[in-house]
Amino acid sequence: AVVSTQSTGGDGDVMMRFSPSFLAVELMRGGATPHEASAEAIHRIAQRYPKFSGAVVAASKDGVYGAACHGFEQFVYTVCDLNTPKYRLVKLNCGKKSDNIDI
């Protein structure tokens, strides 16, 4: 399956050691949802660097998206697709078990 992902924000030097974008894509190829893949990528980094700050946003070729973050109170990202006339800001509460909230 063709998928895409982007990692963004946070401690880039720490994130580069783990290649979370690559990991998220591989997990999605294995059947994980974008949210599950993002959460696992962030979790693996946080296990070794609990004080790091970072986020991963992933999207499937079908337009399903998800994100996970660590070390921030909130992480906000933008979503836009062909079916939406305007972009949407999505707020993710880091450190809490919650879903993405469109704002």
N, C-alpha and C positions, 0 to 999 in steps of 0.2 A: 504494500500500500504506500502511496505517496503521501507524506505528511510534511508539515513545516513547523518550526518552533523558533522562538527567540528568547534569549535570556537577557535580562535588563536590570539595571540598577544595582546598587550595593557595592560590596567589596570585590571588585573585579579580579584582583590578584588571587584571592581565595577561590573564587568561582572558576577561574581558568584552570586550576589544578584538578577540577572534577569534571570538566566538560559537560555541564548540565544540559546544554542544548542537544548535544549528541545523545546523551542518555535518554532524554525525553523522547526524542525521535525513535530510538530503538525500542523503548518501552511501548510506544504507540504502535509500532510495527508488530509488536507481540500481543496487541489487543487491549492495552490500557487506554483509558479515556485521556483527553488532554489534561484534565484536572488530576487524575491519578498519576500520570507521568510527571507532571510538574511537582506534585507533592513528594513523590519519591526522590526526584532529583534534589530538591531542597532538603529533604530529610537526611540524605546521605552526607551532605555538606555539614549540616547542623550537628550531626553525630560527632564529627571531628573538630568542628569549630563552632561551639555553642554561642559564641558572642558575635558571629559574623552577621552581616545584613545583606540580604539579596532577595531576588525574586526571579521566577521563571514564568513566562507566558507561553502557552502552547496552543496551536490550532490545527485541526485536521483539515484534510482537503474538502471535507463536507461542510466546513464552516462551524464545527463544534469547537469551542474554545474553553480553556480553563487556565488557572494560574495558582501559584502558591508562593508564599513569602515567609521570611524569617527575619527577626531583628528590627522590623519596622512596626510601628503601631498600625499603620495602614499602608496599602500600596494601591495606587490608582493607575489604571491603564485604559487605553482607548480601543474600541471595537467598531469596525465599519465593514459592511458587506454590500453586495449588489441589491439586496432586498430592503435595506434600510436607507432612507433618504438622507439621514444625517448620522454622524458618528455618535457613539454612546460612550460615556465614561463609566467604568466599572470599578467599584471600590471593594477592595479585599481587606478584611480585617485579619491582620497577621497575629499569630499566637492564639487565636481562638478558632474553634472548630465551627466555621460558618461557610456558607456558600457565597459566591460572588453576588454583589448587590449592585444592580444598575442604578446610577444616580443621574 
